[in-house]
């Protein structure tokens, strides 16, 4: 009689960690798109979720798609990665989806955006409820250092969000965000599960690669548990951020003025001035507003947010532009923010002040 394959303790710990971070009953009966590059972290995520969804007495009603984006930047190596993920998906009984591009774009941000768009398109086309990606605790620490060195504000020090909504019917999950890279690789090795190594991950002209291979090892030479310490700090920062976000939402609810315009709802918003609220709350409120309105925040630096907060605190009448482009009209007793990349409203439309 054949005995079931033994599960290594390291793999069992990852199974427990993933199911703790993201309860299996929440996703096993709906559609999930898993981004899988073929690297260790995403291979682990794919196999862990394939195993968890089949546990229990009832068969899962949902589906899992292994989604692989082939950037075609490394010739046959890129194609081998695609074939590896396709074969692994077949072995696990999962659907496979891929796309291949030969774009000349090589920047980290652009490549990341292309992959995310592919995952989102795949989820929408298949009717999936979730997208899952395999960021680890090490990725979180590297992201915080990257933000810190770029001069981020407090929000950038909260690291990678464990979850975030994409539109109204799709959620992005990162269920391995509390697992270390070493822990993941040990578990795969113990289970004799191979993975692919991307040679471009060794190229130090990419900022994140330099942080991973040069900066963090230098820090860990003096502080051996630096990644754990950074993630503990991130956890505390998240608690602070959560409190500020609550205050910011209450501030927005109190200060936003009802607008009688029937134009495009995402192009304009009016708010009351306020010289009494802490600047950190106003900045957080503005950042939340940008997200709510669907306005691009990429070019908004700390100085821009601070200037906007000062406008709410000051009685000075002025008008200026912010990246986006967003027009700030503070020439009245209220402040109107208009996104000029969208359809403009009629100049005769005026906000109706609420009591």
C-alpha positions in Angstrom: 0.0 0.0 0.0 1.4 3.4 -1.1 2.0 5.8 1.7 1.0 9.5 1.2 4.0 11.7 0.6 5.5 13.2 3.7 5.1 16.9 4.3 8.2 18.6 5.6 7.7 20.6 8.8 9.0 23.7 7.0 6.3 23.3 4.3 3.6 22.6 7.0 4.5 25.9 8.7 4.0 27.7 5.4 0.7 26.1 4.9 -0.4 27.2 8.3 1.0 30.7 7.8 -0.9 31.2 4.5 -4.2 29.9 5.9 -3.8 32.2 8.9 -3.1 35.2 6.7 -5.9 34.3 4.3 -8.5 31.9 5.4 -9.0 29.2 2.8 -12.8 29.3 3.0 -12.7 32.9 1.7 -11.2 32.0 -1.7 -11.5 28.3 -2.4 -15.0 28.6 -3.9 -14.3 31.6 -6.1 -11.8 32.5 -8.8 -8.2 33.4 -8.0 -5.5 34.6 -10.4 -2.0 33.9 -9.0 0.9 35.8 -10.5 3.7 33.3 -11.0 7.1 34.2 -12.5 8.6 30.8 -11.8 10.7 32.2 -9.0 10.8 30.6 -5.6 8.2 32.8 -3.9 5.6 32.6 -6.6 6.1 28.9 -7.1 5.6 28.4 -3.3 2.4 30.4 -3.4 1.0 28.5 -6.4 1.7 25.1 -4.8 0.5 26.1 -1.3 -2.8 27.4 -2.6 -3.2 24.4 -4.9 -2.9 22.1 -1.8 -5.0 24.2 0.5 -7.9 24.4 -1.9 -8.3 20.6 -2.1 -8.2 20.1 1.6 -11.5 19.1 3.3 -14.3 16.8 2.4 -16.0 19.0 -0.2 -14.4 19.7 -3.6 -13.7 23.4 -4.3 -16.2 25.2 -6.4 -13.8 27.9 -7.5 -10.9 28.0 -9.8 -7.2 29.0 -9.8 -5.3 30.4 -12.7 -1.5 30.4 -12.8 -0.8 33.7 -14.7 2.6 34.2 -16.2 3.8 37.4 -17.9 6.7 36.8 -20.3 8.6 40.1 -20.8 10.9 38.3 -23.4 13.8 40.3 -22.1 16.1 37.3 -21.6 15.6 35.4 -24.8 15.3 31.6 -24.3 15.6 32.0 -20.6 12.3 33.9 -20.5 10.6 31.3 -22.6 11.9 28.5 -20.4 10.4 30.3 -17.4 7.0 30.3 -19.2 7.3 26.7 -20.0 8.2 25.9 -16.4 5.2 27.6 -15.0 2.9 26.0 -17.6 4.2 22.6 -16.7 3.8 23.2 -13.0 0.2 24.4 -13.4 -0.6 21.3 -15.4 0.9 19.1 -12.6 -1.2 20.9 -10.0 -4.3 20.7 -12.1 -4.6 24.5 -12.5 -5.5 26.6 -15.4 -2.7 28.5 -17.1 -2.7 31.9 -18.7 0.2 33.8 -20.3 1.1 36.7 -22.5 4.3 37.6 -24.2 5.6 41.0 -25.1 8.7 42.4 -26.6 8.5 45.9 -25.3 11.7 47.9 -25.2 10.7 49.2 -21.7 13.0 48.0 -19.0 12.3 50.3 -16.0 11.2 48.5 -12.8 8.0 50.6 -12.5 7.0 50.1 -16.1 7.5 46.3 -16.0 5.6 46.0 -12.7 2.8 48.0 -14.1 2.6 45.8 -17.2 2.4 42.7 -15.1 -0.3 44.2 -12.8 -2.4 45.2 -15.8 -2.1 41.6 -17.2 -3.2 40.1 -13.9 -6.1 42.5 -13.7 -7.2 41.9 -17.3 -7.0 38.1 -16.7 -9.0 38.4 -13.5 -11.7 40.4 -15.2 -11.9 38.2 -18.3 -12.2 35.0 -16.1 -14.6 36.4 -13.5 -12.1 35.9 -10.7 -12.6 37.6 -7.3 -9.0 37.8 -6.2 -5.5 38.3 -7.5 -2.7 36.8 -5.3 1.0 37.7 -5.6 3.9 36.3 -3.6 5.6 39.3 -1.9 7.6 38.2 1.2 8.7 39.9 4.4 12.0 40.6 2.6 10.2 42.4 -0.2 8.4 44.5 2.4 11.7 45.5 4.1 13.3 46.3 0.7 10.3 48.4 -0.2 10.5 50.4 3.0 14.2 51.1 2.5 13.6 52.1 -1.1 10.9 54.5 -0.1 13.0 55.9 2.8 16.0 56.6 0.5 13.7 58.4 -2.0 12.5 60.7 0.8 9.0 59.2 1.3 6.4 60.6 3.7 5.0 58.6 6.6 2.7 56.5 4.4 5.7 55.1 2.5 7.1 53.7 5.7 4.0 51.4 6.1 5.5 49.1 3.5 3.5 46.9 1.1 -0.3 46.6 1.8 -1.3 43.1 2.6 -4.5 43.6 0.6 -6.0 46.3 -1.6 -9.1 46.8 -3.7 -8.8 47.0 -7.5 -12.0 48.7 -8.6 -15.2 47.5 -7.0 -15.2 43.8 -7.6 -11.5 42.7 -7.4 -9.1 42.4 -4.4 -5.3 41.9 -4.5 -3.9 39.6 -1.7 -0.3 39.1 -0.6 -0.7 36.0 1.7 3.1 35.3 2.1 4.0 38.9 3.2 5.0 37.6 6.7 7.2 34.8 5.4 10.9 35.3 4.9 12.6 34.6 1.6 14.9 32.1 3.4 11.9 30.3 5.0 10.2 29.9 1.6 13.3 28.6 -0.1 14.0 26.1 2.7 10.4 24.8 2.5 10.7 24.3 -1.3 14.0 22.6 -1.0 12.7 20.3 1.7 9.7 19.4 -0.5 12.1 18.9 -3.5 10.2 21.5 -5.5 12.4 23.3 -8.0 12.0 26.9 -9.1 13.6 29.2 -11.6 16.2 31.9 -10.9 15.9 35.1 -12.9 19.4 36.2 -13.9 18.2 39.8 -14.2 17.7 39.8 -10.4 21.5 40.0 -10.1 21.8 43.2 -12.2 22.6 46.0 -9.7 21.5 48.9 -11.9 18.0 48.0 -10.8 17.5 49.9 -7.5 15.7 47.1 -5.7 18.4 44.6 -6.7 21.1 46.9 -5.3 19.1 47.2 -2.0 18.7 43.4 -1.9 22.2 42.3 -2.8 24.3 45.2 -1.5 22.5 47.4 1.1 20.7 44.8 3.2 23.7 42.5 3.5 25.8 45.4 4.6 23.2 46.3 7.2 22.9 42.7 8.4 26.6 42.5 8.9 26.1 44.8 11.8 22.5 44.1 12.6 21.9 40.4 11.7 18.1 40.5 12.3 17.6 43.8 10.4 14.8 42.6 8.1 12.8 41.4 11.1 13.4 44.7 12.9 12.3 46.7 9.8 9.1 44.6 9.6 8.3 45.2 13.3 8.7 48.9 12.7 6.4 48.7 9.7 3.8 47.0 11.9 3.9 49.9 14.4 3.8 52.4 11.5 0.7 50.7 10.1 -1.1 51.1 13.5 -0.3 54.8 13.5 -1.4 55.1 9.9 -4.7 53.3 10.6 -5.5 55.9 13.3 -4.5 58.9 11.1 -6.6 57.4 8.2 -9.7 57.3 10.5 -9.2 60.9 11.5 -8.6 61.8 7.8 -11.8 60.2 6.7 -13.8 62.0 9.4 -12.1 65.2 8.3 -13.1 64.6 4.6 -16.7 63.8 5.6 -16.9 67.0 7.6 -15.2 69.3 5.1 -16.3 68.2 1.6 -19.0 70.5 0.1 -21.9 69.1 -1.9 -21.6 70.1 -5.5 -24.6 70.7 -7.7 -22.8 70.1 -10.9 -24.0 67.3 -13.1 -20.6 66.9 -14.9 -18.1 64.1 -14.6 -17.9 63.2 -10.9 -14.2 62.5 -10.9 -13.0 65.9 -12.1 -13.8 68.3 -9.3 -14.3 68.5 -5.5 -14.7 71.5 -3.2 -13.8 71.6 0.5 -13.9 74.0 3.4 -10.8 75.7 4.7 -9.6 74.6 8.1 -6.8 76.3 10.2 -7.3 74.1 13.2 -6.5 70.5 12.1 -3.1 68.9 12.4 -1.3 68.9 9.1 -0.7 65.2 9.1 -4.4 64.6 9.1 -5.0 67.0 6.2 -2.2 65.4 4.1 -3.6 61.9 4.8 -7.1 63.2 3.9 -5.8 64.6 0.6 -4.0 61.4 -0.3 -7.1 59.4 0.5 -9.1 61.9 -1.7 -6.7 61.4 -4.6 -7.3 57.6 -4.4 -11.0 58.0 -4.1 -11.2 60.3 -7.1 -8.9 58.0 -9.2 -6.3 60.7 -9.6 -2.6 59.8 -10.3 -0.4 60.3 -7.3 2.9 59.2 -8.8 4.3 62.7 -9.3 3.0 64.2 -6.1 6.0 64.6 -3.8 6.1 65.5 -0.1 6.4 69.2 -0.9 3.2 69.2 -2.9 1.2 67.6 -0.1 2.6 70.1 2.4 1.8 73.0 0.2 -1.8 71.8 -0.2 -2.2 71.3 3.5 -0.9 74.9 4.1 -3.5 76.2 1.7 -6.3 74.7 3.9 -4.7 76.3 6.9 -4.2 79.7 5.4 -6.7 82.5 4.7 -4.6 83.6 1.7 -6.5 83.6 -1.6 -4.4 82.0 -4.4 -4.5 79.6 -7.3 -1.9 77.1 -8.5 -1.4 73.8 -10.2 -0.2 70.4 -8.8 1.1 67.4 -10.8 -1.7 65.4 -12.3 -2.5 68.1 -13.5 -4.7 69.2 -10.6 -5.8 72.9 -10.4 -6.0 74.3 -6.8 -8.5 77.2 -6.7 -8.3 78.9 -3.3 -9.6 82.2 -4.4 -12.9 81.7 -2.6 -13.8 80.9 1.0 -13.7 77.3 0.0 -11.0 75.4 -2.0 -11.8 73.6 -5.2 -9.6 70.9 -6.7 -10.0 70.1 -10.4 -8.3 67.4 -12.4 -7.6 69.1 -15.7 -6.8 65.8 -17.5 -10.6 65.0 -17.2 -13.6 66.7 -18.6 -13.9 70.3 -17.3 -17.0 71.5 -15.6 -18.9 74.7 -16.6 -17.4 77.7 -14.9 -20.9 78.7 -13.7 -21.2 75.6 -11.5 -20.8 76.6 -7.9 -20.5 74.4 -4.8 -23.5 74.4 -2.4 -22.4 74.8 1.1 -23.8 72.5 3.7 -24.7 73.6 7.2 
